[in-house]
Amino acid sequence: MISAAAAGGLFTWYALTDEVPSQFVDAAPYVTTLLVLALSAQRLRMPKANGMLYRKGQGK
């Protein structure tokens, strides 16, 4: 629902403007980086053996 509203707003803005403000062009790499980091961080999980002692030579 929210993404549809955002897409509609962006499409309307795109249809009504002839030129992209330079502030948006300058900020685009930073916004893209933040989005990629935020979306990829949702898949991170703690290791299964977190907190367990490790002794060299002892496997599963």
C-alpha positions as CSV (number, residue, x, y, z in Angstrom):
1,M,0.0,0.0,0.0
2,I,2.7,2.4,1.0
3,S,4.9,1.5,-2.0
4,A,2.0,2.0,-4.4
5,A,1.4,5.5,-3.0
6,A,5.1,6.3,-3.2
7,A,5.2,5.0,-6.8
8,G,2.2,7.1,-7.7
9,G,3.7,10.2,-6.2
10,L,7.0,9.6,-8.0
11,F,5.2,9.0,-11.3
12,T,3.2,12.2,-10.9
13,W,6.4,14.1,-10.1
14,Y,8.2,12.6,-13.1
15,A,5.3,13.5,-15.4
16,L,5.1,17.2,-14.2
17,T,8.9,18.0,-14.1
18,D,11.3,18.6,-17.0
19,E,14.5,18.6,-15.0
20,V,15.8,16.7,-11.9
21,P,17.1,19.0,-9.2
22,S,20.9,18.7,-8.7
23,Q,20.4,17.9,-5.0
24,F,18.7,14.6,-5.9
25,V,21.4,13.7,-8.4
26,D,24.1,14.4,-5.8
27,A,22.3,12.4,-3.0
28,A,21.4,9.4,-5.2
29,P,24.6,7.3,-4.5
30,Y,24.2,7.8,-0.7
31,V,20.5,6.9,-0.7
32,T,21.2,3.9,-2.9
33,T,23.9,2.7,-0.5
34,L,21.7,3.2,2.5
35,L,18.9,1.2,0.9
36,V,21.2,-1.7,-0.1
37,L,22.6,-1.9,3.4
38,A,19.2,-1.7,5.1
39,L,17.7,-4.4,2.9
40,S,20.7,-6.7,3.0
41,A,20.9,-6.4,6.8
42,Q,17.5,-8.0,7.2
43,R,18.9,-11.4,6.1
44,L,21.8,-11.5,8.6
45,R,21.5,-14.1,11.4
46,M,23.8,-15.0,14.3
47,P,26.1,-18.0,13.7
48,K,24.7,-21.3,15.0
49,A,27.7,-21.8,17.3
50,N,27.7,-18.3,18.7
51,G,28.8,-18.4,22.3
52,M,30.1,-22.0,22.2
53,L,33.7,-22.7,23.0
54,Y,36.0,-23.7,20.2
55,R,38.9,-26.1,20.7
56,K,41.2,-26.7,17.8
57,G,40.8,-30.2,16.3
58,Q,37.2,-30.8,17.6
59,G,34.8,-31.0,14.8
60,K,31.1,-31.8,14.8
